[in-house]
Amino acid sequence: MARAPGPDEARSLVESRLHAGEELLWVGRSDPARVFVDADRWLIPLSVLFSAGLAVADVSVYRSGAHPVTIVVLAALSVAAAHVLVGRFLVKRHRKRTDVYAVTDHRVLVVNEGRVRETSASRTDWYVDRSARHITVEWDDSRHLDTLFRGGSEAVRQYANTGLDLTPERGNFALYDVADGDALLAALRRTSRQ
């Protein structure tokens, strides 16, 4: 598993991606201590029930000597259930350890060793979700997103920051669970004039 960069390494990681003359206003990251989100209130119980049902089905199928295709389908569903129950938290933990957030005078960035996601710092379509100790800032990128699911972008957004959003690029651009929220908001207000 990738080691989380320290504050100086995080700053260096972002500075290496800056354009000429770009001013770095804020650098931070998602708080790794914040594990659960609102969606977990229903995701966890449903994934436990689904996994338990699959475990019963797996045992009965193996004992009955079912057709190999049935065994393969149940095995694939069991892997998916294990990801929803446990694996997604590993994905989320990895992102929280490796993603660095930054605000410059021109861009808002999510940087890690492998990729850079960015949006314009002058955008004003961002909104804040506050909890007792954390702030999440999201930009409305998926309002008109067409999906296979009823509800369009809302169906995609409900999985944001759960570890089930396997392609974060499909959802809104966001900085999740930031403990240093006041400094982040000050930098965003400076660039977007909000």
Phi, psi and omega in degrees: 000141181294141178280139179289129178291141176289177183303318180291320178294322179297315179298317179296320179300318179288315182301328179290345181256002182284149174278161179301129178081000181281134182259128179275121184260327184203140174228135179198192180204171176286140180288115182293344179284341179272106186259315189263150175235174182303322182297338180294341178299329177251333180294318183294308179299319179294321180290327176294314179297316180297316180295319179295317177298319178293323179298316177297316179296318179301312181298315182292324179292316180295321180291327184275352182068045183295169178300141181304327179296320178297319179295317180296316180297314179295323178296318178296317177296324179294321176295316178298318179295321178296324177294316180294323183282318187232314188301324182296330177290329175291320177298313181297318179298318179299315179298317181295329180280330188252336181279134176243134179259146179209150173236127174246181179287351179238331188222159168247132189235147164239114189239139164217183184300329187264337186206164174228125171250143182211160172215164181290135179286345181274354179299144180246007183268030178264154178221158188246136172244115182256140167241189184301319185234002186225158176231136170243132177243128179235143173256143187276081180267342189247018183304320184252020181291126175273132178226173176282348186263146174296138181102352175054236187296329178297326177294325178285316185295333182294341179264359181299137177064025177252347187092351176268351177277077187297335175237091183303338180295340181283340182259193177291150171290132186207154170243111189262141167053050180273124180282330180270053189294323182296319178293320177299311181296324178298317179294318179295319180294326178295319184276327183262355179061033178272000000 
